[in-house]
């Protein structure tokens, strides 16, 4: 039985700060220091001897796939690991800022430094934002759904092939239906994307449903205007994924 868990995703896996606490400096400092322990990933991690959550609020799919590659490239015995990757809004992206030598993600046309750079006291985020205008404008110039789908599936296929070669037990889930590989492959018109989708192990990338599907009660989300899972919602997601892994024989 595998005894180590790796997770990656956006704020649906990292955790979030409720609107009421958005200006509390102490809470924000603790939030940016490490993922929240009350998320579905945190609950699930309690069942493993080792748990690593490399999620990041606002993180893109490109970041998740890159960081997952980097992590398992350094692991001595990947066969002890279970990996769960939670895909997010496919329109998010990241680029490498050569000046600060760090990756920067982009959410709603605003740059967001990768967590590997958050401890640096020398990075001027306003300067990063000024430089970000060029890659954002360039991407938006050519942006379309087929391009987004092709970008995601090329990297997802590379990652899943890599994890299979490394003998990592992995599963792909997503934030909501719009982020689902199955939905993206169906909605795009690029035949190449559809073929790449067919090449991937469907049991690993489609059967773990979008985590938002268990958030059926209003108390399962933070508020009517903030659809992040509440602590109650995260417990429901945890129970769903735990039962799923148990049925797959991954957990006792």
C-alpha positions as CSV (number, residue, x, y, z in Angstrom):
1,X,0.0,0.0,0.0
2,X,1.4,3.4,-1.0
3,X,2.0,5.6,2.0
4,X,2.8,9.1,0.6
5,X,0.5,11.7,-0.9
6,X,1.3,14.5,-3.2
7,X,-1.4,17.1,-4.2
8,X,-1.3,20.1,-6.5
9,X,-4.0,22.6,-7.5
10,X,-5.3,26.1,-7.0
11,X,-7.1,27.7,-4.0
12,X,-9.6,24.8,-4.2
13,X,-6.8,22.7,-2.9
14,X,-4.5,25.2,-1.2
15,X,-7.4,27.0,0.7
16,X,-8.6,30.5,0.6
17,X,-9.0,33.6,2.8
18,X,-12.7,34.6,3.5
19,X,-13.6,38.1,2.5
20,X,-14.0,39.2,6.1
21,X,-10.3,38.4,6.7
22,X,-8.9,39.8,3.5
23,X,-7.4,42.8,5.2
24,X,-6.1,41.0,8.3
25,X,-2.3,41.1,7.9
26,X,-1.6,38.3,10.4
27,X,-4.1,36.0,8.7
28,X,-2.7,36.8,5.3
29,X,0.9,36.2,6.4
30,X,0.0,32.8,7.8
31,X,-2.0,32.0,4.6
32,X,0.8,32.7,2.3
33,X,3.3,30.7,4.4
34,X,1.7,27.3,3.8
35,X,-1.4,25.6,2.5
36,X,-4.4,25.6,4.8
37,X,-4.7,22.4,6.9
38,X,-8.5,22.3,6.7
39,X,-8.7,21.6,3.0
40,X,-9.7,18.3,1.5
41,X,-6.0,17.7,0.7
42,X,-5.1,18.4,4.4
43,X,-7.7,15.9,5.7
44,X,-6.7,13.3,3.1
45,X,-3.0,13.8,4.0
46,X,-3.7,12.6,7.6
47,X,-4.0,9.1,6.2
48,X,-0.5,9.0,4.8
49,X,2.9,8.9,6.5
50,X,4.1,11.7,4.3
51,X,2.1,14.5,2.7
52,X,3.2,17.3,0.3
53,X,0.7,19.9,-1.0
54,X,2.3,22.1,-3.6
55,X,-0.9,23.9,-4.5
56,X,-1.0,27.7,-4.8
57,X,-3.9,30.1,-4.7
58,X,-4.4,31.5,-8.3
59,X,-2.1,28.8,-9.7
60,X,-2.5,27.8,-13.3
61,X,-2.6,24.4,-14.9
62,X,0.8,25.1,-16.4
63,X,2.2,25.7,-12.9
64,X,0.7,22.5,-11.5
65,X,2.1,20.4,-14.3
66,X,5.5,22.0,-14.1
67,X,5.8,21.7,-10.3
68,X,4.6,18.1,-10.4
69,X,7.3,17.2,-12.9
70,X,9.9,19.0,-10.8
71,X,8.8,17.2,-7.6
72,X,8.8,13.7,-8.9
73,X,12.1,14.2,-10.7
74,X,13.7,14.6,-7.3
75,X,11.9,11.7,-5.5
76,X,14.0,8.6,-5.0
77,X,11.2,6.1,-4.9
78,X,8.1,7.4,-6.7
79,X,6.4,4.0,-6.4
80,X,5.5,4.9,-2.8
81,X,3.4,7.9,-3.9
82,X,-0.1,8.8,-4.8
83,X,-0.6,12.0,-6.7
84,X,-3.8,14.0,-7.1
85,X,-3.8,16.9,-9.4
86,X,-6.7,19.4,-9.4
87,X,-6.9,21.3,-12.7
88,X,-8.2,24.8,-12.7
89,X,-9.4,27.5,-15.1
90,X,-7.6,26.7,-18.4
91,X,-7.2,30.4,-19.3
92,X,-4.7,31.0,-16.5
93,X,-1.1,30.8,-17.6
94,X,2.4,31.5,-16.4
95,X,5.7,32.8,-17.8
96,X,9.3,33.1,-16.6
97,X,10.4,36.6,-15.6
98,X,14.1,36.8,-16.6
99,X,14.7,39.8,-14.3
100,X,13.7,38.2,-11.1
101,X,14.4,34.7,-12.2
102,X,11.1,33.3,-11.1
103,X,7.9,32.1,-12.7
104,X,4.9,34.5,-12.6
105,X,1.3,33.3,-13.0
106,X,-1.4,35.4,-14.6
107,X,-5.0,35.6,-13.2
108,X,-7.4,38.0,-14.8
109,X,-4.5,39.8,-16.5
110,X,-2.7,40.4,-13.2
111,X,0.7,38.8,-12.4
112,X,1.0,36.5,-9.4
113,X,4.5,35.3,-8.3
114,X,5.0,31.6,-7.8
115,X,5.2,30.6,-4.1
116,X,8.9,29.8,-4.7
117,X,9.4,33.6,-4.8
118,X,7.2,34.8,-2.0
119,X,10.1,34.8,0.6
120,X,12.2,37.2,-1.5
121,X,12.3,40.7,0.0
122,X,14.0,42.1,-3.1
123,X,11.3,41.6,-5.7
124,X,9.4,44.7,-6.7
125,X,5.9,43.3,-7.6
126,X,5.0,46.6,-9.3
127,X,8.0,46.2,-11.5
128,X,6.9,42.6,-12.3
129,X,3.4,43.9,-13.1
130,X,4.9,46.4,-15.6
131,X,6.9,43.8,-17.4
132,X,3.9,41.4,-17.4
133,X,2.0,43.7,-19.8
134,X,4.0,42.4,-22.7
135,X,3.5,38.6,-22.3
136,X,-0.1,39.2,-21.3
137,X,-0.8,41.3,-24.4
138,X,1.0,38.9,-26.7
139,X,-1.0,35.9,-25.4
140,X,-4.3,37.7,-25.6
141,X,-3.5,38.6,-29.2
142,X,-3.7,35.0,-30.3
143,X,-5.9,33.5,-27.6
144,X,-8.7,31.1,-28.5
145,X,-10.2,28.0,-27.0
146,X,-8.4,25.6,-29.3
147,X,-5.1,27.1,-28.4
148,X,-5.9,26.7,-24.7
149,X,-7.0,23.1,-25.1
150,X,-3.9,22.2,-27.1
151,X,-1.6,23.8,-24.6
152,X,-3.2,21.9,-21.7
153,X,-3.4,18.5,-23.4
154,X,0.2,18.5,-24.7
155,X,1.5,19.2,-21.2
156,X,-1.0,16.9,-19.4
157,X,-0.2,14.0,-21.8
158,X,3.5,14.5,-21.1
159,X,3.0,14.6,-17.3
160,X,0.7,11.5,-17.2
161,X,3.1,9.6,-19.4
162,X,6.0,10.6,-17.1
163,X,4.1,9.6,-13.9
164,X,3.2,6.2,-15.5
165,X,6.8,5.6,-16.3
166,X,7.8,6.6,-12.8
167,X,5.1,4.2,-11.4
168,X,3.3,7.0,-9.5
169,X,-0.4,6.2,-8.8
170,X,-2.0,9.4,-10.0
171,X,-5.5,10.8,-10.5
172,X,-6.7,14.0,-12.2
173,X,-9.6,16.0,-10.9
174,X,-10.6,19.6,-11.5
175,X,-12.2,22.7,-9.9
176,X,-15.5,22.5,-11.9
177,X,-16.9,21.2,-15.2
178,X,-15.4,23.9,-17.3
179,X,-11.9,22.7,-16.2
180,X,-12.6,19.1,-17.0
181,X,-10.4,17.4,-19.6
182,X,-13.4,15.6,-20.9
183,X,-15.4,18.8,-21.4
184,X,-12.5,20.7,-22.9
185,X,-11.8,17.9,-25.4
186,X,-15.5,17.8,-26.4
187,X,-15.9,21.5,-26.7
188,X,-12.8,22.3,-28.7
189,X,-12.6,21.8,-32.5
190,X,-9.0,20.8,-32.7
191,X,-8.9,17.1,-33.9
192,X,-5.3,16.8,-32.6
193,X,-6.4,17.7,-29.1
194,X,-9.2,15.1,-29.3
195,X,-6.7,12.4,-30.3
196,X,-4.3,13.3,-27.5
197,X,-7.2,13.1,-25.0
198,X,-8.1,9.5,-26.3
199,X,-4.4,8.5,-25.7
200,X,-4.6,9.2,-22.0
201,X,-5.8,6.7,-19.4
202,X,-9.5,7.7,-19.0
203,X,-9.7,5.9,-15.6
204,X,-7.2,8.3,-14.2
205,X,-8.3,11.6,-15.8
206,X,-12.1,11.5,-16.0
207,X,-13.6,9.2,-13.3
208,X,-12.6,11.5,-10.4
209,X,-15.3,14.0,-11.0
210,X,-14.9,17.8,-10.6
211,X,-14.7,18.5,-6.9
212,X,-17.4,21.2,-7.1
213,X,-20.0,18.5,-7.8
214,X,-20.3,17.6,-4.1
215,X,-20.9,21.2,-3.0
216,X,-24.7,21.0,-3.1
217,X,-25.6,23.0,0.0
218,X,-25.2,26.7,0.4
219,X,-23.1,26.1,3.5
220,X,-20.7,24.0,1.4
221,X,-19.4,27.3,-0.2
222,X,-18.0,30.4,1.5
223,X,-20.8,32.8,0.5
224,X,-23.1,33.6,-2.4
225,X,-20.4,35.8,-3.9
226,X,-17.4,33.5,-3.0
227,X,-17.8,30.0,-4.4
228,X,-14.7,28.6,-2.8
229,X,-15.5,25.5,-0.7
230,X,-16.1,26.3,3.0
231,X,-14.6,24.1,5.7
232,X,-17.7,22.0,5.6
233,X,-17.4,21.8,1.8
234,X,-13.8,20.7,2.0
235,X,-14.8,17.9,4.4
236,X,-17.4,16.7,1.8
237,X,-14.7,16.8,-1.0
238,X,-12.3,14.9,1.3
239,X,-14.9,12.1,2.0
240,X,-15.7,11.8,-1.7
241,X,-12.0,11.5,-2.8
242,X,-11.3,9.2,0.2
243,X,-14.1,6.8,-0.8
244,X,-13.0,7.0,-4.5
245,X,-9.4,6.0,-3.6
246,X,-10.7,3.3,-1.3
247,X,-12.8,1.8,-4.1
248,X,-9.7,1.9,-6.3
249,X,-7.8,-0.1,-3.7
250,X,-5.4,2.8,-3.1
251,X,-6.5,3.2,0.5
252,X,-7.7,0.7,3.1
